[in-house]
């Protein structure tokens, strides 16, 4: 029973990763794309956790959910004219 539940959770997590990957590519607005990319990163964290790779999941949290948006959001702000100083 536990193996079946794990397999189902893995299938759901990988399906979510696939859907959000396509969504990240299809979103045209850079600000929204950063948000969808962050959700994609969180889906990868869930997938890695269900695949028993906690070290990779922790690294993925740091990179895709924290570091990349912290770099991209100020760049989007400045390039859209918000940082006229």
Secondary structure, DSSP 8 states (H G I E B T S, - for coil): -HHHHHHHHHHHHHHHHHHHHHHHHH--SHHHHHHHHHHHHHHHHHHHHHTT-HHHHHHHIIIIIIIHHHHHHHHHHHHTTTT--
